[in-house]
Amino acid sequence: MNPPQTTHLFQIERPDGEVGPGEVRELVSRACPAESCREKRVLLIVPDGTRTAPIGVVFKALFEELGAAAQRLDVLIALGTHQPMTEAAICKRLEISVEERRAVYGRVEFFNHNWNDPAELKRVGVIQANEIEALSGGLFSMDVNVEINRRIFDYDQLLIIGPVFPHEVVGFSGGNKYLFPGISGPEILNFFHWLGAVVSNPKIIGNKWTPVRRVVDKAGSMVPIPKLCFCLVVENGGLAGLFAGSPEAAWDAASNLSDRLHVIYKERPFHTILSCAPRMYDELWTGGKCMYKLEPVLADGGELIIYAPHISEVCVTHGAVLHQVGYHCRDFFVKQWDRYRHHPWGVLAHSCHVYGQGTFANGVETPRAKVTLATAIPKSVCDQINLGYCDPKTIDIEEFANRESEGILLVRKAGEMLYKLRNPPGWARCEPS
């Protein structure tokens, strides 16, 4: 029995978003034929519901190809530190009905990743300090333990399925990122999230070869189970590209297409941005993407409003820390590191990403621009966490429409498309890695 052909890249591109189910089935049968997984235990690793992608069409094609041949074919949700998904929510993610789940897919087991339970993790190695120094461009020099969900060791083959978008921490999502942080332990995920924050969101997001991507790929290389990755690129709700191969090769090709489809260039920055969060972001932890993807076009001294009347939580998992620490610029933490270093570094990174650029000098924090929440999070909490407040009932979205010439930008579904300036200022310009 030969392993799936991870050394080759199989791909389909339809930039209009019209890759059909038949084409997906054909690619799956070439990239991962039934004979390659006969009598093997196969684990599918897929993202949760906070990523837009037709995961179901790939899941169904894989089940059709492998379901009868594989000894097991199960699904692990790459939650990172997000909340567990219910059975019904997983069915929705896989685009199957509850009835189909019972009748057709009854043998498939669903699992949620639990990032913070040591009993569910296994160490696969340590990235030594000298290598961390090289990977991070000299920003850090420390040993980093690499832990991953131990369930993967019950399987002979990992199949990673997930979309690729511009991403605030790693540059572009996808590939090995569905392992780290998707199904990883806290130390490695906290480390590279903070590394990304130190470099800064504007210098990371939408750039391929970032220090964080190097760390993520290094961690991925330490996972000893054979891996085949299906990277999806979406456009207008449809599938514009499907790339199958090693996590590195599939991601490399998919990120090139994402760069062409998911980046919107503007000639000048905007003093006011209304950034509307879709309902798939159900807390500020994920709704913060509405800031990350628009910070590069937010003018100095401007205001970005995250409009999300449905969001009432800062974060279920990390809320206690965020209520204590609040949202601040990177230098607020860096210049008071002894005071804040004991907090989870991934939470500090999220804080910096939502707050944006700023300075901290002589005990005074000065933001580059203002971030305001127009959510169901009350003003008292906004004050506590150091973000602005606006009653969402006072906002008429249409008042922000068609006013770009006035310096006002409305983004009706924010969080995935990246907005950049054609000629970015120094603070937003990526330095060669």
C-alpha positions in Angstrom: 0.0 0.0 0.0 1.6 3.2 -1.2 1.1 6.4 0.9 -0.8 9.4 -0.6 1.4 11.3 -3.0 2.4 14.2 -0.8 5.5 15.0 -2.9 3.2 16.2 -5.8 0.9 19.2 -6.0 -2.6 18.7 -7.4 -4.5 21.9 -8.1 -7.6 23.5 -9.7 -8.0 27.2 -10.1 -11.2 29.0 -11.1 -10.8 32.6 -9.9 -14.5 33.2 -10.5 -15.3 30.8 -7.6 -16.8 28.0 -9.8 -14.8 24.9 -9.0 -17.6 22.3 -8.9 -18.1 19.1 -6.8 -17.2 16.9 -9.8 -13.8 18.6 -10.1 -13.2 18.3 -6.4 -14.0 14.5 -6.5 -11.6 14.1 -9.4 -8.8 15.9 -7.6 -9.4 13.9 -4.4 -9.2 10.6 -6.3 -5.9 11.6 -7.8 -4.3 13.1 -4.7 -5.6 10.5 -2.3 -6.8 7.4 -4.0 -8.6 4.7 -2.0 -5.8 2.2 -2.4 -3.4 4.6 -0.6 -5.5 4.4 2.6 -6.8 0.9 2.4 -7.2 -0.5 6.0 -5.6 2.6 7.3 -6.8 4.8 10.1 -7.4 8.3 8.6 -8.0 11.5 10.5 -9.4 14.6 8.9 -8.5 17.9 10.5 -10.9 20.7 9.7 -11.4 24.3 11.0 -14.3 25.4 13.1 -17.1 27.6 12.0 -15.2 30.9 12.1 -13.6 30.3 8.6 -15.6 30.7 5.4 -15.1 27.7 3.1 -17.0 24.9 1.5 -15.4 22.3 3.7 -18.3 19.9 3.1 -17.6 19.4 -0.6 -14.1 18.2 0.2 -15.2 16.1 3.2 -17.9 14.4 1.1 -15.5 13.7 -1.8 -13.0 12.2 0.7 -15.6 10.1 2.3 -16.8 8.8 -1.1 -13.2 7.9 -2.1 -12.0 6.5 1.3 -15.0 5.6 3.3 -15.2 1.9 2.3 -11.4 1.4 2.0 -10.2 3.0 5.3 -10.3 1.2 8.6 -11.4 4.4 10.2 -12.2 7.9 8.9 -12.8 10.4 11.6 -12.8 14.2 12.1 -10.9 16.4 14.5 -11.9 20.1 14.8 -8.9 22.4 14.8 -10.2 24.8 17.4 -7.0 26.4 18.5 -8.3 28.0 21.7 -11.9 28.5 20.4 -14.9 27.0 22.0 -15.9 23.3 21.3 -18.5 22.7 18.6 -21.7 20.8 19.2 -22.5 17.7 17.0 -25.1 19.8 15.2 -22.5 22.6 14.5 -20.0 20.1 13.2 -22.6 18.7 10.9 -23.2 22.2 9.6 -19.5 22.7 9.2 -19.3 19.5 7.1 -22.5 20.5 5.2 -24.4 17.4 6.1 -27.8 17.0 7.8 -28.3 15.4 11.2 -30.1 12.6 9.4 -27.2 12.1 7.0 -24.9 12.0 9.9 -26.7 9.0 11.4 -27.5 7.2 8.1 -24.5 7.8 5.9 -21.7 9.0 8.1 -22.5 7.0 11.2 -19.0 5.4 11.4 -17.3 8.8 11.4 -16.3 10.0 14.9 -16.2 13.7 15.6 -13.7 15.1 18.1 -13.0 18.6 19.4 -9.5 19.7 20.2 -8.8 20.6 23.8 -5.7 22.9 23.8 -5.5 23.3 27.6 -5.8 19.7 28.8 -2.3 18.2 29.3 -3.9 14.7 29.3 -4.9 15.3 25.6 -1.5 16.5 24.5 1.8 14.9 23.6 5.2 16.5 23.1 6.8 15.9 19.8 10.0 17.8 20.5 11.6 21.1 21.4 12.6 23.9 19.0 16.0 24.9 20.5 16.8 28.5 21.5 19.4 28.9 18.7 16.9 27.8 16.1 14.2 30.1 17.5 16.7 32.9 17.2 17.3 32.1 13.6 13.6 31.6 12.8 12.5 34.8 14.6 15.2 37.0 13.0 16.9 37.5 16.4 13.8 38.7 18.2 13.7 35.8 20.6 16.2 33.1 21.9 14.4 30.5 24.0 13.5 26.8 24.0 9.9 26.2 22.9 8.1 23.0 23.6 6.0 21.6 20.8 2.9 19.7 21.9 0.1 18.4 19.8 -3.2 16.6 20.3 -2.2 13.1 21.2 -5.2 11.6 19.3 -3.3 11.9 16.0 -1.0 9.1 17.1 -4.0 6.7 16.9 -4.0 7.3 13.1 -1.9 6.3 10.1 -2.7 9.3 7.9 -3.6 13.0 8.6 -5.7 14.8 6.0 -5.8 18.6 6.6 -8.6 20.6 5.0 -9.0 24.3 5.4 -9.1 27.7 3.7 -6.3 30.1 3.1 -6.8 33.8 3.8 -4.5 36.8 4.8 -3.9 36.3 8.5 -2.7 38.7 11.2 -0.4 36.3 13.1 1.2 34.2 10.4 0.7 36.2 7.2 -1.6 33.8 5.4 -3.6 31.1 7.1 -3.6 27.4 6.1 -1.2 24.6 5.7 0.6 23.7 9.0 -1.4 26.4 10.8 -4.3 23.9 11.1 -1.9 21.9 13.3 -0.3 24.8 15.1 -2.3 26.3 16.7 -5.2 24.3 15.3 -4.6 21.2 17.4 -1.5 22.2 19.4 -0.7 22.8 23.1 -0.4 26.2 24.7 3.3 26.9 24.7 4.0 26.9 21.0 0.8 28.8 20.2 1.4 31.4 22.8 5.0 31.9 21.6 4.3 32.4 17.9 1.2 34.6 18.5 3.4 36.9 20.6 6.2 36.8 18.0 3.6 38.0 15.4 2.5 40.8 17.7 6.1 41.9 18.3 6.6 42.1 14.5 3.2 43.8 14.3 0.0 43.0 12.4 0.6 45.4 9.5 4.0 44.0 8.8 2.8 40.4 9.0 -0.7 40.3 7.5 -0.8 39.4 3.8 2.9 38.6 3.6 3.9 35.0 3.0 7.4 34.3 4.4 7.1 35.7 7.9 9.0 34.6 11.0 5.8 33.1 12.3 5.3 31.0 9.2 8.8 29.7 9.6 8.1 28.7 13.2 4.8 27.0 12.3 6.4 25.0 9.4 9.2 24.0 11.7 6.7 22.7 14.3 4.8 20.9 11.5 8.0 19.1 10.4 8.2 17.6 13.9 4.9 15.8 13.5 5.8 12.2 12.5 2.4 11.1 11.0 2.1 11.3 7.2 0.2 14.5 6.2 -1.7 15.4 3.1 -3.2 18.9 2.9 -6.2 20.3 1.0 -6.0 24.1 0.9 -9.1 25.9 -0.3 -9.3 29.5 -1.6 -12.8 30.9 -1.7 -14.3 33.8 -3.8 -17.9 35.1 -3.5 -18.9 32.1 -1.4 -17.6 29.6 -4.0 -14.5 27.6 -4.4 -11.9 29.5 -6.5 -9.0 27.1 -5.9 -8.2 23.7 -4.4 -4.6 22.6 -3.8 -3.6 19.2 -2.5 -0.1 18.2 -1.5 2.2 18.5 1.5 1.1 21.2 3.9 4.0 23.4 2.7 3.4 23.0 -1.0 -0.4 23.2 -0.9 -0.2 26.3 1.2 2.5 27.9 -0.9 0.3 27.7 -4.1 -2.9 28.6 -2.3 -1.5 31.7 -0.7 -0.5 33.0 -4.1 -4.1 32.8 -5.2 -5.4 34.2 -1.9 -3.0 37.2 -2.4 -4.6 37.9 -5.8 -8.2 37.4 -4.6 -8.3 38.5 -1.0 -6.4 41.8 -0.9 -8.2 45.1 -1.8 -5.8 48.0 -2.5 -6.7 51.6 -1.7 -5.0 54.8 -2.7 -5.4 56.6 0.5 -6.3 55.9 4.2 -9.7 56.5 5.8 -10.4 58.6 8.9 -13.6 56.6 9.6 -14.2 52.9 9.0 -17.3 51.0 9.8 -16.3 47.4 10.0 -19.3 45.1 10.2 -18.7 41.7 11.8 -20.6 38.7 10.3 -22.4 36.4 12.8 -19.7 33.7 12.5 -17.7 35.9 14.8 -19.6 35.5 18.1 -17.2 37.2 20.5 -14.6 39.9 20.3 -11.8 37.3 20.2 -12.8 36.4 16.7 -14.6 39.7 15.9 -11.2 41.4 16.3 -10.5 40.3 12.7 -12.6 43.3 11.7 -9.8 45.5 13.0 -6.8 43.3 11.8 -7.9 43.3 8.2 -8.5 47.1 8.0 -5.8 48.5 10.2 -3.5 49.1 7.2 -6.0 51.6 5.7 -7.0 53.3 8.9 -5.6 56.9 9.0 -3.5 58.3 11.8 -5.9 59.8 14.3 -8.8 58.0 12.7 -11.5 55.8 14.1 -12.4 52.2 13.3 -15.8 51.0 14.6 -16.4 47.3 15.0 -20.2 47.1 14.3 -21.5 43.8 15.8 -24.8 44.1 17.7 -24.8 40.4 18.2 -21.5 40.2 20.1 -21.9 40.4 23.9 -18.7 38.6 25.0 -15.1 39.7 25.0 -14.0 36.0 25.0 -15.4 33.0 26.8 -12.0 31.3 27.1 -9.7 34.2 27.8 -12.2 36.9 29.0 -10.9 36.9 32.6 -7.4 37.8 31.5 -8.6 40.4 29.0 -10.8 42.1 31.6 -7.8 42.3 33.8 -5.2 43.3 31.3 -7.3 45.2 28.7 -6.4 46.2 25.2 -3.1 48.0 24.5 -0.4 48.6 22.0 2.6 46.4 21.7 5.0 48.8 23.5 2.7 49.1 26.5 3.5 45.4 27.2 7.1 45.4 25.9 8.2 48.3 28.1 6.5 46.8 31.1 7.4 43.2 30.4 8.1 42.1 33.9 4.6 43.2 34.9 2.8 41.3 32.0 5.0 38.4 30.9 3.2 35.9 33.2 0.0 36.4 31.3 -0.7 34.1 28.3 1.3 35.5 25.4 -1.4 34.7 22.9 -3.8 36.8 24.8 -1.4 39.7 24.9 -1.0 39.3 21.1 -4.8 39.5 20.6 -4.9 42.6 22.8 -2.3 44.3 20.6 -3.9 43.3 17.3 -7.3 44.7 18.2 -5.8 47.9 19.8 -3.5 48.6 16.9 -0.3 50.6 16.7 0.7 53.1 19.3 3.4 54.3 21.7 4.1 54.1 25.4 6.4 56.7 26.8 6.7 58.2 30.3 3.9 56.0 31.5 1.5 57.4 28.9 -0.1 55.2 26.1 -1.0 57.0 22.9 -2.9 55.0 20.2 -2.2 55.7 16.5 -5.9 55.6 15.9 -9.1 54.8 17.9 -11.0 51.5 18.0 -14.6 51.7 19.1 -17.0 48.8 19.8 -20.6 49.1 18.6 -21.6 45.8 20.1 -23.7 44.4 23.0 -20.7 44.7 25.3 -21.7 47.5 27.7 -19.8 50.8 28.0 -18.6 49.9 31.5 -16.8 46.9 30.1 -15.4 48.9 27.1 -14.0 51.4 29.6 -12.5 48.6 31.6 -10.8 47.0 28.7 -9.5 50.3 27.2 -11.6 50.4 24.0 -14.2 53.0 22.8 -17.9 52.5 23.1 -20.8 53.3 20.8 -24.4 52.2 21.2 -25.0 50.1 18.0 -28.7 51.4 18.0 -27.4 54.8 17.1 -25.7 53.6 13.9 -27.4 53.6 10.5 -25.1 51.5 8.3 -26.3 53.2 5.1 -25.1 56.6 6.4 -21.5 55.2 5.9 -22.1 53.9 2.4 -20.6 55.4 -0.8 -18.5 58.0 1.0 -15.0 56.9 0.3 -14.2 60.2 -1.4 -15.0 61.8 2.1 -12.5 59.4 3.8 -15.3 57.1 5.2 -15.2 53.4 4.4 -18.0 50.9 4.9 -17.1 47.2 4.9 -20.3 45.2 5.2 -18.7 41.8 5.8 -15.3 42.4 7.5 -12.8 39.9 8.7 -11.5 38.0 5.7 -10.7 40.4 2.9 -7.5 42.4 3.6 -7.4 46.1 2.9 -4.0 47.6 2.1 -2.6 50.9 0.8 -0.7 50.8 -2.5 2.0 53.0 -0.9 2.0 52.1 2.8 3.7 54.2 5.4 6.8 52.8 7.2 4.9 51.4 10.2 2.9 49.2 7.8 5.6 48.2 5.4 6.9 44.6 5.5 10.6 44.3 5.9 12.4 41.6 3.8 12.7 38.4 5.8 
